Amino acid sequence: MCIRDHRGNFICAQTMWTYGNPLPQEAEAWSLKAAISWLRDLGFSSIAIELDCKLVV
């Protein structure tokens, strides 16, 4: 996961690892949940999230 400002400049990033071999849409959904929790913990309130999986969106 990568956080960028409104100009696209890098702010910070985080990675995660899980056991198993999930389907792509499952992995994307878990990543979205983790990203939202991470952003909330960092105190962000106005965000835009980009995903690769249309099934999750």
PDB file of N, H, CA, C and O in Angstrom:
ATOM      1  N   MET A   1       0.848  -1.155   0.000  1.00  0.00           N
ATOM      2  CA  MET A   1       0.000   0.000   0.000  1.00  0.00           C
ATOM      3  C   MET A   1       0.898   1.223   0.000  1.00  0.00           C
ATOM      4  O   MET A   1       1.952   1.237   0.636  1.00  0.00           O
ATOM      5  N   CYS A   2       0.472   2.241  -0.714  1.00  0.00           N
ATOM      6  H   CYS A   2      -0.384   2.230  -1.230  1.00  0.00           H
ATOM      7  CA  CYS A   2       1.282   3.441  -0.870  1.00  0.00           C
ATOM      8  C   CYS A   2       0.401   4.672  -0.685  1.00  0.00           C
ATOM      9  O   CYS A   2      -0.685   4.756  -1.260  1.00  0.00           O
ATOM     10  N   ILE A   3       0.861   5.606   0.102  1.00  0.00           N
ATOM     11  H   ILE A   3       1.743   5.538   0.569  1.00  0.00           H
ATOM     12  CA  ILE A   3       0.142   6.863   0.296  1.00  0.00           C
ATOM     13  C   ILE A   3       0.866   7.949  -0.481  1.00  0.00           C
ATOM     14  O   ILE A   3       2.079   8.121  -0.366  1.00  0.00           O
ATOM     15  N   ARG A   4       0.084   8.681  -1.281  1.00  0.00           N
ATOM     16  H   ARG A   4      -0.901   8.541  -1.374  1.00  0.00           H
ATOM     17  CA  ARG A   4       0.615   9.812  -2.042  1.00  0.00           C
ATOM     18  C   ARG A   4      -0.234  11.039  -1.746  1.00  0.00           C
ATOM     19  O   ARG A   4      -1.406  10.922  -1.388  1.00  0.00           O
ATOM     20  N   ASP A   5       0.362  12.215  -1.897  1.00  0.00           N
ATOM     21  H   ASP A   5       1.314  12.310  -2.188  1.00  0.00           H
ATOM     22  CA  ASP A   5      -0.400  13.442  -1.687  1.00  0.00           C
ATOM     23  C   ASP A   5      -1.194  13.781  -2.950  1.00  0.00           C
ATOM     24  O   ASP A   5      -1.187  13.022  -3.919  1.00  0.00           O
ATOM     25  N   HIS A   6      -1.878  14.925  -2.929  1.00  0.00           N
ATOM     26  H   HIS A   6      -1.885  15.541  -2.141  1.00  0.00           H
ATOM     27  CA  HIS A   6      -2.741  15.319  -4.040  1.00  0.00           C
ATOM     28  C   HIS A   6      -1.974  15.563  -5.341  1.00  0.00           C
ATOM     29  O   HIS A   6      -2.574  15.617  -6.414  1.00  0.00           O
ATOM     30  N   ARG A   7      -0.658  15.709  -5.250  1.00  0.00           N
ATOM     31  H   ARG A   7      -0.170  15.665  -4.378  1.00  0.00           H
ATOM     32  CA  ARG A   7       0.174  15.899  -6.440  1.00  0.00           C
ATOM     33  C   ARG A   7       0.796  14.589  -6.925  1.00  0.00           C
ATOM     34  O   ARG A   7       1.477  14.565  -7.951  1.00  0.00           O
ATOM     35  N   GLY A   8       0.564  13.510  -6.194  1.00  0.00           N
ATOM     36  H   GLY A   8       0.011  13.529  -5.362  1.00  0.00           H
ATOM     37  CA  GLY A   8       1.135  12.222  -6.561  1.00  0.00           C
ATOM     38  C   GLY A   8       2.492  11.953  -5.941  1.00  0.00           C
ATOM     39  O   GLY A   8       3.129  10.949  -6.259  1.00  0.00           O
ATOM     40  N   ASN A   9       2.946  12.837  -5.058  1.00  0.00           N
ATOM     41  H   ASN A   9       2.429  13.653  -4.799  1.00  0.00           H
ATOM     42  CA  ASN A   9       4.232  12.640  -4.392  1.00  0.00           C
ATOM     43  C   ASN A   9       4.112  11.577  -3.301  1.00  0.00           C
ATOM     44  O   ASN A   9       3.127  11.536  -2.563  1.00  0.00           O
ATOM     45  N   PHE A  10       5.119  10.727  -3.211  1.00  0.00           N
ATOM     46  H   PHE A  10       5.919  10.761  -3.810  1.00  0.00           H
ATOM     47  CA  PHE A  10       5.150   9.656  -2.223  1.00  0.00           C
ATOM     48  C   PHE A  10       5.195  10.215  -0.805  1.00  0.00           C
ATOM     49  O   PHE A  10       5.961  11.136  -0.521  1.00  0.00           O
ATOM     50  N   ILE A  11       4.370   9.656   0.090  1.00  0.00           N
ATOM     51  H   ILE A  11       3.748   8.908  -0.140  1.00  0.00           H
ATOM     52  CA  ILE A  11       4.393  10.025   1.504  1.00  0.00           C
ATOM     53  C   ILE A  11       4.922   8.855   2.327  1.00  0.00           C
ATOM     54  O   ILE A  11       5.908   9.010   3.046  1.00  0.00           O
ATOM     55  N   CYS A  12       4.284   7.683   2.236  1.00  0.00           N
ATOM     56  H   CYS A  12       3.483   7.557   1.651  1.00  0.00           H
ATOM     57  CA  CYS A  12       4.760   6.499   2.944  1.00  0.00           C
ATOM     58  C   CYS A  12       4.126   5.252   2.334  1.00  0.00           C
ATOM     59  O   CYS A  12       3.211   5.342   1.516  1.00  0.00           O
ATOM     60  N   ALA A  13       4.629   4.090   2.745  1.00  0.00           N
ATOM     61  H   ALA A  13       5.373   4.017   3.410  1.00  0.00           H
ATOM     62  CA  ALA A  13       4.118   2.824   2.216  1.00  0.00           C
ATOM     63  C   ALA A  13       4.123   1.768   3.310  1.00  0.00           C
ATOM     64  O   ALA A  13       4.802   1.904   4.328  1.00  0.00           O
ATOM     65  N   GLN A  14       3.361   0.725   3.080  1.00  0.00           N
ATOM     66  H   GLN A  14       2.809   0.614   2.254  1.00  0.00           H
ATOM     67  CA  GLN A  14       3.289  -0.392   4.012  1.00  0.00           C
ATOM     68  C   GLN A  14       3.052  -1.664   3.197  1.00  0.00           C
ATOM     69  O   GLN A  14       2.378  -1.631   2.168  1.00  0.00           O
ATOM     70  N   THR A  15       3.603  -2.768   3.658  1.00  0.00           N
ATOM     71  H   THR A  15       4.150  -2.794   4.495  1.00  0.00           H
ATOM     72  CA  THR A  15       3.343  -4.057   3.021  1.00  0.00           C
ATOM     73  C   THR A  15       2.677  -4.982   4.024  1.00  0.00           C
ATOM     74  O   THR A  15       2.696  -4.736   5.230  1.00  0.00           O
ATOM     75  N   MET A  16       2.093  -6.043   3.507  1.00  0.00           N
ATOM     76  H   MET A  16       2.078  -6.243   2.528  1.00  0.00           H
ATOM     77  CA  MET A  16       1.496  -7.043   4.379  1.00  0.00           C
ATOM     78  C   MET A  16       1.709  -8.410   3.748  1.00  0.00           C
ATOM     79  O   MET A  16       1.945  -8.525   2.546  1.00  0.00           O
ATOM     80  N   TRP A  17       1.622  -9.432   4.570  1.00  0.00           N
ATOM     81  H   TRP A  17       1.430  -9.339   5.547  1.00  0.00           H
ATOM     82  CA  TRP A  17       1.829 -10.798   4.124  1.00  0.00           C
ATOM     83  C   TRP A  17       0.809 -11.681   4.805  1.00  0.00           C
ATOM     84  O   TRP A  17       0.534 -11.507   5.993  1.00  0.00           O
ATOM     85  N   THR A  18       0.246 -12.622   4.077  1.00  0.00           N
ATOM     86  H   THR A  18       0.469 -12.763   3.113  1.00  0.00           H
ATOM     87  CA  THR A  18      -0.713 -13.554   4.658  1.00  0.00           C
ATOM     88  C   THR A  18      -0.394 -14.971   4.204  1.00  0.00           C
ATOM     89  O   THR A  18       0.305 -15.170   3.211  1.00  0.00           O
ATOM     90  N   TYR A  19      -0.904 -15.941   4.926  1.00  0.00           N
ATOM     91  H   TYR A  19      -1.472 -15.779   5.733  1.00  0.00           H
ATOM     92  CA  TYR A  19      -0.753 -17.346   4.565  1.00  0.00           C
ATOM     93  C   TYR A  19      -1.774 -17.715   3.498  1.00  0.00           C
ATOM     94  O   TYR A  19      -2.810 -17.064   3.363  1.00  0.00           O
ATOM     95  N   GLY A  20      -1.477 -18.740   2.760  1.00  0.00           N
ATOM     96  H   GLY A  20      -0.636 -19.269   2.869  1.00  0.00           H
ATOM     97  CA  GLY A  20      -2.432 -19.257   1.798  1.00  0.00           C
ATOM     98  C   GLY A  20      -2.235 -18.691   0.404  1.00  0.00           C
ATOM     99  O   GLY A  20      -1.262 -17.993   0.117  1.00  0.00           O
ATOM    100  N   ASN A  21      -3.188 -19.014  -0.444  1.00  0.00           N
ATOM    101  H   ASN A  21      -3.978 -19.581  -0.211  1.00  0.00           H
ATOM    102  CA  ASN A  21      -3.148 -18.597  -1.838  1.00  0.00           C
ATOM    103  C   ASN A  21      -4.543 -18.094  -2.220  1.00  0.00           C
ATOM    104  O   ASN A  21      -5.288 -18.802  -2.897  1.00  0.00           O
ATOM    105  N   PRO A  22      -4.903 -16.877  -1.790  1.00  0.00           N
ATOM    106  CA  PRO A  22      -6.257 -16.388  -2.055  1.00  0.00           C
ATOM    107  C   PRO A  22      -6.457 -16.045  -3.533  1.00  0.00           C
ATOM    108  O   PRO A  22      -5.498 -15.809  -4.268  1.00  0.00           O
ATOM    109  N   LEU A  23      -7.703 -16.024  -3.939  1.00  0.00           N
ATOM    110  H   LEU A  23      -8.482 -16.216  -3.342  1.00  0.00           H
ATOM    111  CA  LEU A  23      -8.043 -15.541  -5.272  1.00  0.00           C
ATOM    112  C   LEU A  23      -7.694 -14.057  -5.355  1.00  0.00           C
ATOM    113  O   LEU A  23      -7.669 -13.380  -4.327  1.00  0.00           O
ATOM    114  N   PRO A  24      -7.426 -13.538  -6.543  1.00  0.00           N
ATOM    115  CA  PRO A  24      -7.044 -12.122  -6.666  1.00  0.00           C
ATOM    116  C   PRO A  24      -8.045 -11.160  -6.031  1.00  0.00           C
ATOM    117  O   PRO A  24      -7.643 -10.211  -5.358  1.00  0.00           O
ATOM    118  N   GLN A  25      -9.349 -11.395  -6.236  1.00  0.00           N
ATOM    119  H   GLN A  25      -9.675 -12.166  -6.783  1.00  0.00           H
ATOM    120  CA  GLN A  25     -10.339 -10.483  -5.657  1.00  0.00           C
ATOM    121  C   GLN A  25     -10.376 -10.580  -4.131  1.00  0.00           C
ATOM    122  O   GLN A  25     -10.658  -9.588  -3.460  1.00  0.00           O
ATOM    123  N   GLU A  26     -10.097 -11.758  -3.576  1.00  0.00           N
ATOM    124  H   GLU A  26      -9.868 -12.564  -4.121  1.00  0.00           H
ATOM    125  CA  GLU A  26     -10.023 -11.900  -2.120  1.00  0.00           C
ATOM    126  C   GLU A  26      -8.824 -11.141  -1.572  1.00  0.00           C
ATOM    127  O   GLU A  26      -8.933 -10.447  -0.561  1.00  0.00           O
ATOM    128  N   ALA A  27      -7.686 -11.269  -2.232  1.00  0.00           N
ATOM    129  H   ALA A  27      -7.597 -11.833  -3.054  1.00  0.00           H
ATOM    130  CA  ALA A  27      -6.486 -10.554  -1.794  1.00  0.00           C
ATOM    131  C   ALA A  27      -6.702  -9.050  -1.873  1.00  0.00           C
ATOM    132  O   ALA A  27      -6.282  -8.315  -0.980  1.00  0.00           O
ATOM    133  N   GLU A  28      -7.349  -8.591  -2.928  1.00  0.00           N
ATOM    134  H   GLU A  28      -7.691  -9.188  -3.653  1.00  0.00           H
ATOM    135  CA  GLU A  28      -7.616  -7.160  -3.090  1.00  0.00           C
ATOM    136  C   GLU A  28      -8.579  -6.664  -2.007  1.00  0.00           C
ATOM    137  O   GLU A  28      -8.399  -5.566  -1.481  1.00  0.00           O
ATOM    138  N   ALA A  29      -9.593  -7.456  -1.671  1.00  0.00           N
ATOM    139  H   ALA A  29      -9.739  -8.349  -2.098  1.00  0.00           H
ATOM    140  CA  ALA A  29     -10.544  -7.074  -0.625  1.00  0.00           C
ATOM    141  C   ALA A  29      -9.858  -6.994   0.737  1.00  0.00           C
ATOM    142  O   ALA A  29     -10.093  -6.053   1.496  1.00  0.00           O
ATOM    143  N   TRP A  30      -9.009  -7.978   1.050  1.00  0.00           N
ATOM    144  H   TRP A  30      -8.818  -8.742   0.433  1.00  0.00           H
ATOM    145  CA  TRP A  30      -8.268  -7.939   2.317  1.00  0.00           C
ATOM    146  C   TRP A  30      -7.344  -6.722   2.356  1.00  0.00           C
ATOM    147  O   TRP A  30      -7.207  -6.077   3.396  1.00  0.00           O
ATOM    148  N   SER A  31      -6.716  -6.409   1.234  1.00  0.00           N
ATOM    149  H   SER A  31      -6.827  -6.933   0.389  1.00  0.00           H
ATOM    150  CA  SER A  31      -5.822  -5.247   1.172  1.00  0.00           C
ATOM    151  C   SER A  31      -6.589  -3.951   1.362  1.00  0.00           C
ATOM    152  O   SER A  31      -6.104  -3.037   2.029  1.00  0.00           O
ATOM    153  N   LEU A  32      -7.775  -3.861   0.786  1.00  0.00           N
ATOM    154  H   LEU A  32      -8.169  -4.604   0.245  1.00  0.00           H
ATOM    155  CA  LEU A  32      -8.602  -2.669   0.958  1.00  0.00           C
ATOM    156  C   LEU A  32      -8.966  -2.479   2.425  1.00  0.00           C
ATOM    157  O   LEU A  32      -8.871  -1.372   2.956  1.00  0.00           O
ATOM    158  N   LYS A  33      -9.380  -3.553   3.074  1.00  0.00           N
ATOM    159  H   LYS A  33      -9.457  -4.452   2.643  1.00  0.00           H
ATOM    160  CA  LYS A  33      -9.722  -3.478   4.500  1.00  0.00           C
ATOM    161  C   LYS A  33      -8.517  -3.032   5.326  1.00  0.00           C
ATOM    162  O   LYS A  33      -8.646  -2.182   6.207  1.00  0.00           O
ATOM    163  N   ALA A  34      -7.351  -3.603   5.043  1.00  0.00           N
ATOM    164  H   ALA A  34      -7.247  -4.294   4.328  1.00  0.00           H
ATOM    165  CA  ALA A  34      -6.134  -3.230   5.766  1.00  0.00           C
ATOM    166  C   ALA A  34      -5.758  -1.778   5.497  1.00  0.00           C
ATOM    167  O   ALA A  34      -5.331  -1.070   6.409  1.00  0.00           O
ATOM    168  N   ALA A  35      -5.913  -1.330   4.262  1.00  0.00           N
ATOM    169  H   ALA A  35      -6.260  -1.905   3.521  1.00  0.00           H
ATOM    170  CA  ALA A  35      -5.574   0.052   3.912  1.00  0.00           C
ATOM    171  C   ALA A  35      -6.476   1.040   4.634  1.00  0.00           C
ATOM    172  O   ALA A  35      -6.001   2.059   5.137  1.00  0.00           O
ATOM    173  N   ILE A  36      -7.765   0.752   4.691  1.00  0.00           N
ATOM    174  H   ILE A  36      -8.151  -0.075   4.283  1.00  0.00           H
ATOM    175  CA  ILE A  36      -8.697   1.645   5.384  1.00  0.00           C
ATOM    176  C   ILE A  36      -8.357   1.724   6.870  1.00  0.00           C
ATOM    177  O   ILE A  36      -8.365   2.811   7.448  1.00  0.00           O
ATOM    178  N   SER A  37      -8.063   0.596   7.485  1.00  0.00           N
ATOM    179  H   SER A  37      -8.057  -0.287   7.014  1.00  0.00           H
ATOM    180  CA  SER A  37      -7.670   0.597   8.904  1.00  0.00           C
ATOM    181  C   SER A  37      -6.384   1.380   9.120  1.00  0.00           C
ATOM    182  O   SER A  37      -6.280   2.160  10.066  1.00  0.00           O
ATOM    183  N   TRP A  38      -5.404   1.175   8.246  1.00  0.00           N
ATOM    184  H   TRP A  38      -5.488   0.541   7.477  1.00  0.00           H
ATOM    185  CA  TRP A  38      -4.120   1.872   8.342  1.00  0.00           C
ATOM    186  C   TRP A  38      -4.310   3.379   8.204  1.00  0.00           C
ATOM    187  O   TRP A  38      -3.744   4.149   8.980  1.00  0.00           O
ATOM    188  N   LEU A  39      -5.101   3.803   7.222  1.00  0.00           N
ATOM    189  H   LEU A  39      -5.560   3.178   6.592  1.00  0.00           H
ATOM    190  CA  LEU A  39      -5.347   5.236   7.019  1.00  0.00           C
ATOM    191  C   LEU A  39      -6.073   5.845   8.216  1.00  0.00           C
ATOM    192  O   LEU A  39      -5.773   6.969   8.618  1.00  0.00           O
ATOM    193  N   ARG A  40      -7.021   5.111   8.782  1.00  0.00           N
ATOM    194  H   ARG A  40      -7.265   4.198   8.456  1.00  0.00           H
ATOM    195  CA  ARG A  40      -7.737   5.593   9.965  1.00  0.00           C
ATOM    196  C   ARG A  40      -6.772   5.751  11.138  1.00  0.00           C
ATOM    197  O   ARG A  40      -6.824   6.748  11.858  1.00  0.00           O
ATOM    198  N   ASP A  41      -5.888   4.761  11.329  1.00  0.00           N
ATOM    199  H   ASP A  41      -5.847   3.951  10.744  1.00  0.00           H
ATOM    200  CA  ASP A  41      -4.900   4.826  12.408  1.00  0.00           C
ATOM    201  C   ASP A  41      -3.947   6.004  12.239  1.00  0.00           C
ATOM    202  O   ASP A  41      -3.491   6.584  13.225  1.00  0.00           O
ATOM    203  N   LEU A  42      -3.645   6.359  10.985  1.00  0.00           N
ATOM    204  H   LEU A  42      -4.016   5.888  10.185  1.00  0.00           H
ATOM    205  CA  LEU A  42      -2.756   7.492  10.712  1.00  0.00           C
ATOM    206  C   LEU A  42      -3.472   8.839  10.811  1.00  0.00           C
ATOM    207  O   LEU A  42      -2.828   9.887  10.775  1.00  0.00           O
ATOM    208  N   GLY A  43      -4.798   8.817  10.936  1.00  0.00           N
ATOM    209  H   GLY A  43      -5.321   7.965  10.966  1.00  0.00           H
ATOM    210  CA  GLY A  43      -5.558  10.047  11.112  1.00  0.00           C
ATOM    211  C   GLY A  43      -6.035  10.700   9.826  1.00  0.00           C
ATOM    212  O   GLY A  43      -6.484  11.846   9.849  1.00  0.00           O
ATOM    213  N   PHE A  44      -5.946   9.992   8.702  1.00  0.00           N
ATOM    214  H   PHE A  44      -5.581   9.061   8.683  1.00  0.00           H
ATOM    215  CA  PHE A  44      -6.436  10.559   7.444  1.00  0.00           C
ATOM    216  C   PHE A  44      -7.955  10.536   7.438  1.00  0.00           C
ATOM    217  O   PHE A  44      -8.565   9.577   7.911  1.00  0.00           O
ATOM    218  N   SER A  45      -8.574  11.594   6.902  1.00  0.00           N
ATOM    219  H   SER A  45      -8.078  12.373   6.518  1.00  0.00           H
ATOM    220  CA  SER A  45     -10.029  11.637   6.866  1.00  0.00           C
ATOM    221  C   SER A  45     -10.573  11.846   5.453  1.00  0.00           C
ATOM    222  O   SER A  45     -11.708  11.462   5.173  1.00  0.00           O
ATOM    223  N   SER A  46      -9.801  12.436   4.574  1.00  0.00           N
ATOM    224  H   SER A  46      -8.878  12.748   4.801  1.00  0.00           H
ATOM    225  CA  SER A  46     -10.237  12.667   3.198  1.00  0.00           C
ATOM    226  C   SER A  46      -9.277  11.929   2.271  1.00  0.00           C
ATOM    227  O   SER A  46      -8.132  12.348   2.096  1.00  0.00           O
ATOM    228  N   ILE A  47      -9.743  10.829   1.677  1.00  0.00           N
ATOM    229  H   ILE A  47     -10.673  10.488   1.819  1.00  0.00           H
ATOM    230  CA  ILE A  47      -8.845   9.976   0.890  1.00  0.00           C
ATOM    231  C   ILE A  47      -9.495   9.553  -0.426  1.00  0.00           C
ATOM    232  O   ILE A  47     -10.716   9.605  -0.574  1.00  0.00           O
ATOM    233  N   ALA A  48      -8.677   9.141  -1.357  1.00  0.00           N
ATOM    234  H   ALA A  48      -7.686   9.098  -1.237  1.00  0.00           H
ATOM    235  CA  ALA A  48      -9.117   8.489  -2.598  1.00  0.00           C
ATOM    236  C   ALA A  48      -8.330   7.189  -2.691  1.00  0.00           C
ATOM    237  O   ALA A  48      -7.108   7.188  -2.541  1.00  0.00           O
ATOM    238  N   ILE A  49      -9.020   6.094  -2.936  1.00  0.00           N
ATOM    239  H   ILE A  49     -10.012   6.095  -3.058  1.00  0.00           H
ATOM    240  CA  ILE A  49      -8.372   4.784  -2.998  1.00  0.00           C
ATOM    241  C   ILE A  49      -8.472   4.252  -4.421  1.00  0.00           C
ATOM    242  O   ILE A  49      -9.538   4.295  -5.035  1.00  0.00           O
ATOM    243  N   GLU A  50      -7.351   3.746  -4.942  1.00  0.00           N
ATOM    244  H   GLU A  50      -6.485   3.711  -4.443  1.00  0.00           H
ATOM    245  CA  GLU A  50      -7.320   3.140  -6.269  1.00  0.00           C
ATOM    246  C   GLU A  50      -7.093   1.640  -6.129  1.00  0.00           C
ATOM    247  O   GLU A  50      -6.215   1.199  -5.388  1.00  0.00           O
ATOM    248  N   LEU A  51      -7.899   0.861  -6.854  1.00  0.00           N
ATOM    249  H   LEU A  51      -8.612   1.219  -7.456  1.00  0.00           H
ATOM    250  CA  LEU A  51      -7.787  -0.599  -6.834  1.00  0.00           C
ATOM    251  C   LEU A  51      -7.638  -1.128  -8.258  1.00  0.00           C
ATOM    252  O   LEU A  51      -8.010  -0.460  -9.223  1.00  0.00           O
ATOM    253  N   ASP A  52      -7.090  -2.332  -8.374  1.00  0.00           N
ATOM    254  H   ASP A  52      -6.787  -2.874  -7.591  1.00  0.00           H
ATOM    255  CA  ASP A  52      -6.968  -2.986  -9.670  1.00  0.00           C
ATOM    256  C   ASP A  52      -8.142  -3.912  -9.972  1.00  0.00           C
ATOM    257  O   ASP A  52      -8.384  -4.241 -11.133  1.00  0.00           O
ATOM    258  N   CYS A  53      -8.864  -4.330  -8.955  1.00  0.00           N
ATOM    259  H   CYS A  53      -8.667  -4.063  -8.012  1.00  0.00           H
ATOM    260  CA  CYS A  53      -9.905  -5.345  -9.106  1.00  0.00           C
ATOM    261  C   CYS A  53     -11.298  -4.701  -9.129  1.00  0.00           C
ATOM    262  O   CYS A  53     -11.773  -4.208  -8.106  1.00  0.00           O
ATOM    263  N   LYS A  54     -11.943  -4.708 -10.289  1.00  0.00           N
ATOM    264  H   LYS A  54     -11.558  -5.108 -11.120  1.00  0.00           H
ATOM    265  CA  LYS A  54     -13.268  -4.098 -10.419  1.00  0.00           C
ATOM    266  C   LYS A  54     -14.326  -4.831  -9.600  1.00  0.00           C
ATOM    267  O   LYS A  54     -15.322  -4.224  -9.207  1.00  0.00           O
ATOM    268  N   LEU A  55     -14.131  -6.124  -9.333  1.00  0.00           N
ATOM    269  H   LEU A  55     -13.322  -6.617  -9.653  1.00  0.00           H
ATOM    270  CA  LEU A  55     -15.094  -6.878  -8.530  1.00  0.00           C
ATOM    271  C   LEU A  55     -15.162  -6.368  -7.096  1.00  0.00           C
ATOM    272  O   LEU A  55     -16.213  -6.452  -6.461  1.00  0.00           O
ATOM    273  N   VAL A  56     -14.062  -5.844  -6.582  1.00  0.00           N
ATOM    274  H   VAL A  56     -13.208  -5.775  -7.098  1.00  0.00           H
ATOM    275  CA  VAL A  56     -14.028  -5.339  -5.209  1.00  0.00           C
ATOM    276  C   VAL A  56     -14.635  -3.944  -5.142  1.00  0.00           C
ATOM    277  O   VAL A  56     -15.305  -3.600  -4.168  1.00  0.00           O
ATOM    278  N   VAL A  57     -14.404  -3.151  -6.164  1.00  0.00           N
ATOM    279  H   VAL A  57     -13.860  -3.431  -6.956  1.00  0.00           H
ATOM    280  CA  VAL A  57     -14.924  -1.786  -6.203  1.00  0.00           C
ATOM    281  C   VAL A  57     -16.428  -1.850  -6.283  1.00  0.00           C
ATOM    282  O   VAL A  57     -17.089  -0.812  -6.326  1.00  0.00           O
TER     283      VAL A  57
END
